[in-house]
Amino acid sequence: MKRVSILILLVLAYLEINAQDYSKWNVGLNITSGLYGAILLAPSVNYDLGNKFEVSVTPIFMQDKTTYSNGDTRKQQSWGGNFSGKYYLSKENIMDPYATLLVGFGQTSVESTLNSFDNSYFNIAILLGNELQIGKNGWNFDFNIGVLSIKVHYRDNLEYAPFFSVGVKKRFLKM
């Protein structure tokens, strides 16, 4: 009986030492599409608010230069940011399904040899997604799809845009 007690204590000590306790901060890098009219590499900084909620900030910057056949050169630059809240349906499993509400803003400046203009917009999206655990070091494969995605231009034009994102997420171990 004494040996069993010692064995149980050793197993519990091993589990305590090797348990992975993650920091509330994590980062992500996604390839996203939809609201910006182009495929975009989007970094994010995320913070856990308890076991089921997470908030996120994603800065947006994109620059594009296109030359048309009639000699017109068009340079487009977009910047902005997205803020999101994520609710996990279950967490700390191999698969962590979630729902996200994303709210953002943006500004697009277009310079052309023919004309130039600025376009401001506000976007909102509801996303369903899943994080799939990769190994045991805090890495996750993150993918989602927009159930509803609306872009409102400063001229009050509504635009429905498909939205998806795939990427990786890294949770950091507590020190």
Secondary structure, DSSP 4 states (H G I P E B T S, - for coil): -HHHHHHHHHHHHHHHHH---EEEEEEEEEEEESTTSS-EEEEEEEEEETTTEEEEEEEEEEEEEEE-TTS-EEEEEEEEEEEEEEEESS-SSSEEEEEEEEEEEEEEEEEESS-EEEEEEEEEEEEEEEEEEETTTTEEEEEEEEEEEEEEETT--EEE---EEEEEEEEEEP-
